[in-house]
């Protein structure tokens, strides 16, 4: 990380901290279409991304580009309604900006959600999937460059980047709510074009169950900072070639997240009560 980006990050933290009454217990990043599906809880405060110095503003449909911070299920929660992607032209530092800001604010738990394409033939469109691990095919790592010891060690361990105890808790909560959840490995591809059938076959051979264009930089940065992480994906469609007759569209992604968003919201709300 260069000095200029570090200074922007510290200024952003100062700006957000000045609006907070207390440090949030949990940060939650909502993926494509999930901002609308999750809704905006009553009370709390809203901070547009544009009001935070150095913060990249999302440009993609389904990403609201604001933060909501307030009480939720007995916790103080920071909800990021929409994220920045690498394919939008952002630097990898900008993609990881929000998560680094959370770490510097002192938030210890991160819940990341996304929309993904199902590679695993046992998955169906609309499945909720707990992330167990990831494969980084973005061609870049947000930890490249000078390491800031305040953020984490030079060579962080990624063996349990997705915290097993949080995943076990989520499975238990899902069972109580009679919500079916799968588990799988998420692969991040660069995008913005959807993957070819040949690429999907290759990713399946590599061990990927889901494919998307986000999440991995955030999780790397969170693990670097020692945060606990839960990853939850909605498989919004079958990946290219899994259904030879299907055509992939972003509209389909948004529609499926809206349809399944209430189920994810119920799971997340119940989970927050347990954290």
Beta strands, then each sheet from edge to edge (+ up, - down):
strand 1: 26-30
strand 2: 45-48
strand 3: 66-72
strand 4: 75-81
strand 5: 109-118
strand 6: 128-137
strand 7: 181-189
strand 8: 210-212
strand 9: 228-238
sheet 1: 2+ 3- 4+ 1+ 5+ 8- 7- 6- 9+
end
